[in-house]
Amino acid sequence: MQNLQFLIDMLTRGRKLHISILDLNGILNTPTTKIAFENVIHSKKFCDIAKSTEKGYRACLHCKNLANTKATTSKKAFCGHCLYGIYEVAMPVIVGDTVSAIVYVGNAIVDIDHTKKRIEKTCHYTHVDKQKLLVVALLGRRRTTNKTLDANNRGVDLDIQKVALDMLADDVYNAT
């Protein structure tokens, strides 16, 4: 039987993307929805460096808290850049009327020049090692634009919420 971790691994294999899921009410506590710790927390080498100073850590936490609040109150998917210019998509998983989890897909760079500028500006404030962030952020990246992303995603409709709910339903069904 496939599980949510298998899906996450398949979507991220060979890519710099990171998927993390914030569980708000135990939706990840079943055999088919249980995921690795690295996908429960928002952590990737870039993010770890960005949080390496007190100001960097506080800035990232503040940004994540704002995203969590927006996801739980709007109950709609949204996307944007973090303070350091890394692109992320947030999708609330809604069961009934309740946001049960928030799926984050990120660690993407949409515009390298924009990300470089954001890293330089934010590191000036947070005192994070700018060179380390630039090396980790840009190593092995291809130049991508919004047009490229739109063209690559045209016709692709991956409904993560439906997949997660189907897996949860399968788990409940198999448990009975």
C-alpha positions as CSV (number, residue, x, y, z in Angstrom):
1,M,0.0,0.0,0.0
2,Q,1.3,3.5,-0.9
3,N,1.4,6.2,1.7
4,L,1.8,9.9,1.9
5,Q,5.6,9.7,2.5
6,F,5.9,7.7,-0.7
7,L,4.1,10.5,-2.6
8,I,6.3,13.2,-1.0
9,D,9.5,11.2,-1.8
10,M,8.4,10.8,-5.5
11,L,7.5,14.5,-5.9
12,T,10.8,15.7,-4.4
13,R,13.3,13.1,-5.6
14,G,16.1,14.7,-7.6
15,R,14.7,18.2,-7.0
16,K,15.5,20.9,-4.5
17,L,11.9,21.2,-3.6
18,H,10.9,20.6,0.0
19,I,7.4,19.5,1.2
20,S,6.4,19.9,4.8
21,I,3.0,19.4,6.4
22,L,1.9,21.2,9.5
23,D,-0.6,18.8,11.2
24,L,-3.2,20.8,13.2
25,N,-5.3,18.0,14.5
26,G,-3.7,14.6,14.2
27,I,-4.4,13.9,10.5
28,L,-0.8,12.5,10.1
29,N,-1.2,10.0,12.9
30,T,-2.3,7.1,10.7
31,P,-0.2,4.5,9.0
32,T,-0.9,5.8,5.5
33,T,-0.4,9.5,6.4
34,K,2.6,9.3,8.8
35,I,5.5,11.2,7.3
36,A,9.2,11.6,8.1
37,F,10.3,14.2,10.7
38,E,12.1,16.2,8.0
39,N,8.7,16.7,6.3
40,V,6.9,17.7,9.5
41,I,9.3,20.5,10.2
42,H,10.2,23.3,7.8
43,S,13.9,22.5,7.3
44,K,16.2,22.4,4.4
45,K,19.9,23.3,4.4
46,F,19.0,26.8,3.1
47,C,16.4,27.3,5.9
48,D,18.8,26.0,8.6
49,I,21.4,28.6,7.6
50,A,18.8,31.3,7.4
51,K,17.8,30.5,11.0
52,S,21.4,30.3,12.3
53,T,21.2,33.6,14.1
54,E,18.7,34.8,16.6
55,K,17.4,37.5,14.3
56,G,17.3,35.1,11.4
57,Y,15.4,32.5,13.5
58,R,12.9,35.1,14.7
59,A,12.3,36.4,11.2
60,C,11.7,33.0,9.8
61,L,9.3,32.1,12.6
62,H,7.4,35.3,12.2
63,C,7.1,34.7,8.5
64,K,5.8,31.1,9.1
65,N,3.4,32.3,11.7
66,L,1.9,34.8,9.3
67,A,1.6,32.0,6.6
68,N,-0.1,29.6,9.1
69,T,-2.6,32.3,10.1
70,K,-3.3,33.2,6.5
71,A,-3.9,29.5,5.6
72,T,-6.1,28.8,8.6
73,T,-8.2,32.0,8.2
74,S,-8.6,32.2,4.4
75,K,-8.8,28.4,3.9
76,K,-7.4,29.0,0.4
77,A,-4.1,28.1,-1.2
78,F,-1.6,30.9,-1.7
79,C,2.0,31.4,-2.6
80,G,4.8,33.9,-2.2
81,H,8.4,34.6,-1.2
82,C,10.0,34.3,2.2
83,L,12.2,37.2,3.5
84,Y,15.2,35.6,1.8
85,G,13.4,35.3,-1.6
86,I,12.6,31.6,-1.6
87,Y,9.3,30.8,-3.2
88,E,6.7,28.6,-1.4
89,V,3.1,27.5,-2.0
90,A,0.8,26.8,1.0
91,M,-2.3,24.7,0.7
92,P,-4.7,24.2,3.6
93,V,-6.2,20.7,3.9
94,I,-9.8,21.2,4.9
95,V,-11.9,18.4,6.4
96,G,-15.5,19.5,6.8
97,D,-15.1,23.2,7.8
98,T,-11.8,22.7,9.7
99,V,-8.3,23.3,8.4
100,S,-6.7,20.0,9.5
101,A,-3.2,20.6,8.0
102,I,-1.2,22.9,5.9
103,V,0.9,21.5,3.0
104,Y,3.9,23.6,2.2
105,V,5.8,23.1,-1.1
106,G,8.8,25.3,-1.3
107,N,12.6,25.8,-1.4
108,A,12.0,27.1,-5.0
109,I,13.7,30.0,-6.7
110,V,11.5,31.6,-9.3
111,D,13.8,34.5,-10.1
112,I,17.5,34.1,-9.3
113,D,18.2,37.9,-9.4
114,H,15.3,38.6,-7.1
115,T,16.5,35.9,-4.6
116,K,20.0,37.3,-4.6
117,K,18.8,40.8,-3.8
118,R,16.5,39.5,-1.0
119,I,19.3,37.4,0.5
120,E,21.7,40.4,0.5
121,K,19.1,42.7,2.0
122,T,17.8,40.3,4.7
123,C,21.3,39.1,5.7
124,H,22.2,42.7,6.4
125,Y,19.5,42.8,9.0
126,T,19.7,39.2,10.4
127,H,23.5,38.9,10.3
128,V,23.2,35.5,8.6
129,D,26.2,34.5,6.5
130,K,25.2,35.8,3.1
131,Q,27.9,33.8,1.2
132,K,26.7,30.5,2.7
133,L,23.1,31.2,1.7
134,L,24.0,32.2,-1.8
135,V,26.1,29.1,-2.4
136,V,23.3,26.8,-1.0
137,A,20.6,28.7,-2.8
138,L,22.2,28.9,-6.2
139,L,24.2,25.7,-6.5
140,G,22.8,23.5,-9.2
141,R,19.9,25.8,-10.0
142,R,18.7,26.4,-13.5
143,R,17.5,29.9,-14.4
144,T,13.7,29.8,-14.2
145,T,11.1,32.5,-14.9
146,N,7.4,32.8,-14.1
147,K,6.7,32.1,-17.7
148,T,8.7,28.9,-17.6
149,L,6.9,27.8,-14.4
150,D,3.5,28.6,-16.0
151,A,4.4,26.7,-19.2
152,N,5.7,23.7,-17.2
153,N,2.5,23.6,-15.0
154,R,-0.1,24.1,-17.7
155,G,-2.5,21.2,-17.7
156,V,-1.0,19.7,-14.5
157,D,-3.5,19.5,-11.7
158,L,-2.1,17.7,-8.7
159,D,-4.8,17.9,-6.0
160,I,-2.7,17.2,-2.9
161,Q,-5.7,17.8,-0.7
162,K,-7.7,15.0,-2.5
163,V,-4.7,12.6,-2.4
164,A,-4.3,13.2,1.4
165,L,-8.0,12.8,2.0
166,D,-8.2,9.6,-0.1
167,M,-5.2,8.2,1.9
168,L,-6.9,9.0,5.1
169,A,-10.2,7.5,4.0
170,D,-8.3,4.3,2.9
171,D,-6.7,4.1,6.3
172,V,-10.0,4.5,8.1
173,Y,-11.6,1.9,5.8
174,N,-8.7,-0.6,6.3
175,A,-8.8,-0.1,10.1
176,T,-12.4,-1.3,10.2
